[in-house]
Each structure stands twice: as C-alpha cells, then as structure tokens.
C-alpha cells in the first residue's frame, strides 16, 4: 500500500523527504501563517488571536507524575522513567481547552478540539529538572490520533490553499503532487472534525506527533478522561456551549475532571503500516500515519486534574502561550518534519498577537460563525 500512498505524500525513505529544503519551506509557511491570522481577524472585525486554536478557555490544574516502577516489569519501568517521569511528584499546571479553527466559531461547528497544558517544574525557586532552564514543560494534544498534515511539504501546500483569495484557483495553481497532498489532508480533516460533539472534559486527546523520551526513545502522548468526569447536556442553542459547560463544571461540581496521561513507545519491530514493518524514521516523519494501540499500547505515567473555581478571565487566557519545543527538556522535544517546520510559524503568530496587544488593541468578541473546517497545526 505504501507504493500508492506515496503519491499522496506519505514518504517511505529519507531520500523522498525534503529535509534540505525545510528552511525555505518554513520561511514560506511563516508568511502564510501571518496572512491567515490577519485574514481571520479582519473577517471577524476583531483583534489578532492565535493563528489557529483561536477560541479557547484556560483553567488551572495539577499534574501528578506517578511512580512508574510500581507494579511494572523493571525493563518497562526503566524505559518510562525519563525526564519529568523519572521520579514521582505533583506540579501546578495551566490548562487550555480550545477549538482548532483560526476563526472564533460556534462551539457546535464541526472542528477538532485541543487540550494544551503547561507544567510548572519549579520548587522553591529552583527547577525540578536542571536541564529545563525555563522551569516548565508544555504539552499539546487534540482529540484525533494523528495530524492530518503529513510533513512540511504538505503543510506549505495546504497553507497556500487556505490563504488563497479564491480556494478553487489556489488549488488549481498547485503542482500535481501538492494537489494530491492537499486532497489527502482535507479528507483526513473531514474524518477528524465530524466526531460526536462532547464536553471538553469528556474527550480523549492525543499528541498527534512524536517526542523524544530520553536519549534513545521516541513516544507519543495521550490524555484519557476518567469515566467519572461529569458534565451536563450541551445546549446547542448556545454558541459558547463547550466553554460554558467547562466553566459550570469547575464552579459547581464537587469532583473535578481528571485525565490519565500515557506514553506510547515507537517500537518499529512491532508496528506495521498496511501489514508491513517500516523503519523508525517512517513513523517519526509521517505525522498523518497512526501508531496503532494494538501494536504499541499506551502506558499511564501521570494524571492531569482540573482545579475548582480556577477559570482565568478571557484577557488573561489570551496572554498564555504553549511551546512544546521551547518549553521542554533536551530529551523531550518534538521530532519529525512537521515539528521542524511549524515552530517558526507559531513563534511569528505569537509575536504578532502579543505585539497587537501591547500596542493597545482591545480583545473584541466577534460574531460566532459557521463554515468549512480549518486544518489545525499550531498550539500557541
């Protein structure tokens, strides 16, 4: 099957990848990200927000790291006990739930939902992990197992389409191979966005992309909601239904929602793509290819729990940011083509957003909109 999916951008070897051109591609992506961010703000007559994940809500939480040695085979425990997971502890966390679109839409518009959180690793003014100069580690996840954008080349192709003044003309202008990449991306987006709409606190989230885990391992991450996470029925007449339900939950419910946090190892000898094994780089470089849990299970290493009455005001939430590359230990950074390409766009988007606020732009509430789903790539 790989011989067929290659036509749609899935790469089987390093020779097929555009690593040499990634810097040029990244620069072009930055330009498109800023165009999309500004275009969304102008269309909704509002100030700049995030390039994607524009509509979100922040609450506080705590992140507990379990003792990974308890009840486990010593070899597995040794693999898990890396970085922040090397020893048990409890850390403060800032948590943001969001919709993935670059526009501020009704919460009932078809979309992917995200969970981002930042773990404060400082204790008494000193960092819990000396390799993290910022004293924090960020995590970003979505309620989909993969990222629909496969790599940097697909990223630029879809951004050209999304920022075109006329989508049909923009698609037609792309080279044939980029057309196929865009077609595959948009097909995956349709599957991911048209899920049953559930409260933020009852969704499962995945990191989509792989991360280093110690000097030699690579993992993906998942936040799995507790079956006891409570929620009331969503009011579809309320365009802020997901946000308002989360606010109600942290204000009124006696038991706060929690998510078990798990790690999934890249085990190339056990994982298959259409029944065939691939090398480790295949799984790292193709962000749109799923790591099947039947072949590579998740191992629970911690728990994220929301805190009561901890909602941030919207203005305070807008100045928060998440950076899984900049706020990470050296052996927990993201890997793969899409991660190498997207960070510059995220930084540029954040700089533009913060600059607008520092220059006196007021946070404005746009009219909620409906429309076509937008591909999500940034977690800023």
Secondary structure, DSSP 8 states (H G I E B T S, - for coil): -HHHHGGGT---SGGGS-STTHHHHHHHHHHHHHHHHHHHHHHTT-----SS--SEEEEEEEEEE--TTTTS-HHHHHHH--GGGSS-EEEEEEEEEEE-SSS-B-TTSS--EEEEEEEE-EETTEESSTT-TTSEEEEEEESSSS-S--SHHHHHHHHHHHT-SSHHHHHHHS-HHHHHHHHHHHHHHHHHHSS----GGG--EE--S-EEETTTEEEEEEEEE-TT-------TT-TTHHHHHHHHHHHH-SS--EEEEEEEE--TTT-EETTEE--HHHHHH-TTS---TTTS-EEEEEEEEE-TT----HHHHHT----TTTSS-TTS-B-SHHHHHHHHHHHHHHHHHHHHHHTT--------B--S--------
